[in-house]
Amino acid sequence: MLALLRTFSWLELRRHPWRATVAAAAVMLGVALAFAVHLIHASALSEFGQAVRAASGQPDLQLRAAQGDLPETLYGQVARHPLVARAGPVLEVAAQAAPAQGPAAASVALRVVGADALLLAAMAPELAPRPFPDADRLAMLSPGTVFLNPAALQALGLGETQGAGRSTTVTLRGATTAGPARVAGTVPAGGPPLAVMDIGAAQDFFARLGRLSRIDVQLRPGQRAEDFQAALPALLQAAGLEPRAAAGIAVVRPQDTARRTDDLSRAYRVNLTVLALVALFTGAYLVFSVLALSVAQRAPQFALLGVLGATPRMRRGLVLAESALLGAAGSAAGIALGTALAQLALRWMGGDLGGGYFEGVQPSLQWSPGGALLYGLLGTAAAVVGGWWPARTAERLAPAQALKGLGAAAGSHARMAPPALAVAAGAALAFAPPVAGLPLAAYASVALLLVGSIGLLPLLVRGLLGLLAPWAARRALPMLAVERARRMHGMAAVAVGGVVASLALSVALTVMVASFRGSVMQWLDAALPAPLYVRAAGAAAGDDSAALPAGGDRTVAGLPGVERAEALRVTSLLLDPARPPVALLARPFGRGAAQTLPLREGPLPVPEGRIAVYVSEAIVDLYGVRPGADWPALSRAFGLQAPHAGGGAPAFFVAGVWRDYVRQFGAVAMEREDFIRLTGDARINDLAVWPAPGVDEALLKTAISAALRETAAGQAASPALEFSSAQAIRERSLALFDRSFAVTYWLQAVAIGIGLFGIAASFSAQVLARRKEFGLLAHLGLTRAQILAVVAGEGAAWTAVGAAAGTALGWMLSAVLVYVVNPQSFHWTMDLRFPAARLALLGLAVVATGTAAAWLSGHSAASRWAASSVKEDW
């Protein structure tokens, strides 16, 4: 009997290879997309993590300041502490490097690490210098000497120098200093462009004498980080630090740094993986559709097997085996395709898929056997799940009725209670909080809404087409199409379920992307009020080096042809050692916070004796801060290196919440005058300039450059400036946005394609099973064109209902994505926007394609001889 069942399945696959191909292809695409996303991010995270570990070395813990630098006097106390085996002082500086003879425009952003050369071999072997043959063996201790990693050598075009082992010279520019630096060798550290200097030389070159970015600590054997943490207050007191300054020094563990690296892109990659698995879900439904129609078509054959001795359990196992075979074949092909897609994506797009999380990292593909096995099993499991209900149908088949042609009760009533409960549960889960920082309940909500809504399709098909029945009753051909489509509502649900699922997800993604893009454009209008912006050439946004000279805003504001100039200071603030630093923005609020910031809540009146701060939405979610309340944690962490005017810790009041689509881990904005009063730091990152009407922009830029050079005359070097218009920044930002969401567009296209494959497969199977019906219609006098019109009409009716259901379901899913998934994943909100014209075109395209697929499927059946079709019987 088992041999007979295997032969039965093999003959079925040989008779209809297209059916198996379509189902396996759907699983293949879903597995390929999910596995490609997994490989890309695993490779990028591994490469990025190796770069971070190489630059950080191998300490047991690190000491960092909550805001600003550490005093160098602290290093001696740490190095001499009984619990410490060795301690390494580190100064990190963001700089620009260019070949000595090259143009300034060819400069490369470079991370310079100043470290104790004698400790590098033990604490950070990846940063240990390897001198060129012509360099002195003590070159690491020489002033103005750097050692570059391979990425920096390549970016600066010094590969030939590396191959020849010759020293060369580059121009190195910091915040306020610039000069020649000798490249004396290399370091093996990977990752983005990096340079290593002796810490004394780095402090002298970048005018940071007496300052450290961090202190790396290796404890003695048997000592614990908790013991050092407990001894830290006494150590800081011995170093002569004031209590407020000591409170701003945090102990950071390497595992926290690794976790922050992972958290940097976790929400982005999880969302992409879920979207890729959506294609797998659609593929599972296509397997269900193909097997359900196959079982309906083979009902007499299953009945014959039952008569020959096949038990109901054997029939169920046969269909499940077929679905597992399809899933395994599709998964194997999907693993291979996903590997190829990941390799191409890493070569063309880098490791961030447009997200911008791993800039400067060019990872190589790291194939994962565990990941391949996981996604292969997922694909197979999805196919088995898709084949479960058809298998149950084959199990419950009554052989006697099926042999008489009564086994395919397609119009049987399905139970509506389970899908209705699934929809209700999905709606309830949409209000659940995140789990471990991820919207897992929201993902479950989306899945339940999809499954439940597809389960309600028979009721929807019967109801909507029932409204068309009176109109169609006056015409013969529309009546045939509508009545059959309405009465075969169970089969209609099977046929268009994939279209509903894929269209709903495409509509949801379209609405979400349109809402996000519209909100970003609105945010840019508020964040970029000035027509012209000035910053140091090559400086990154929020670069703490603050390369523009102090007082530059007053100098530029006094120039002829300038109506107003505003300064922006951006620095970082470590509020929690286990989290990434937050951005601190100090800017003037002369026009009022409501006009300066894109506020979501506020501004609130500030109590006497409090300093107003405005927090981004991420701060509210991550730190539990609420508008209208004090923020003691910020008081403890902020400005602890400088005395407060009142003699005590500054008291901060959260006066509002604003939207920030740039800094995922939070930002705090405050009045620049308050920032300067508390810290004495008047440096500038960016200048916003309002030119007077009719001013020649080229002449104004020349005047601004000359004025800032004059202001920086007392410094070692004047900064090279970069001018950007607000319009150019908007265009660049939107281009980056579109690049970030390019993958979602491909996912939408794949989902729609799978859904249309499903409806084509459904109609192809149906027309093969309806050859007798077509022959009878031909004997009754219908022409070939009229039969095709009936089939196309059924396809139009079913896909129209599917398009309406998919669009409505997509609107519900978009609300979950916009109001739940995005705030819980990225900690920002947006306004819901419906691109009506785009959604209408998408629905019409689905209806037109479904109708064409039905017509093409009926074309072959209608071309057969009517007599031979009527005579066909078992």
Buried (B, 14 or more C-beta within 10 A) or exposed (E): EEEEBEEBBEEBBEEBEEBBBBBBBBBBBBBBBBBBBBBBBBBBBBBBBBBBBBBBBBBBBBBBBBBBBBBBEBBEBBBEBEBBBBBBBBBBBBBBBBBEEBEEEEBBBBBBBBBBBEBBEBBBBBBBBEBBEEBEEEBBBBEBBBBBBBBBBBBBEBEEBBEEBBBBEBBBBBBBBBEEBBBBBBBEBBBBBBBBBBBBBBBBBBBBEEBBBBBBBBBEEEBEBEEBEEBBBEBBEEBEBEEBBBBBBBBBBBEBBBBBBBBBBBBBBBBBBBBBBBBBBBBBBBBBBBBBBBBBBBBBBBBBBBEEEBEBEBBBBBBBBBBBBBBBBBBBBBBBBBBEBBBEBBEEBBBBBBBEBBEBBBBEBBEBEEBBEBBBBBBBBBBBBBBBBBBBBBBEBBBEBBBEEEBBEBEEEBEEEEBBEBBEBBBEBBEBEBEEBBBBBBBBBBBBBBBBBBBBBBBBBBEBBEEBEEEBEEEEBBBBBBBBBBBBBBBBBBBBBBBBBBBBBBBBBBBBBBBBBBBBEBBBEBBBEBEBBBBBBBBBEBBBBBBBBBBBBEBBBEBEBBEBBBBBBBBBBBBBBEBBBBBBBBBBBEEEBBEBBBBBBBBBEBEEEBBBBBBBBBBBBBBEBEBEEBBEBBBBBBBBBBBBEEEEBBBBBBBBBBBBBBBBBBBBBBBBEBBBBBBEBBBBBBBBBBBEEEBEEEEBBEBBBEBBBEBBEEBEBBBBBBBBBBEEBBEEBBEBBEBBBEBBBBBBEBBBBBBBBBBBBBBBBBBBBBBBBBBBBBEEEBEBEBBBBBBBBBBBBBBBBBBBBBBBBBBBBBBBBBBBBBBBBBBBBBEBBBBEEEBEEBBEBBBEBBBBBBBBBBBEBBEBEBEEBBEEEE
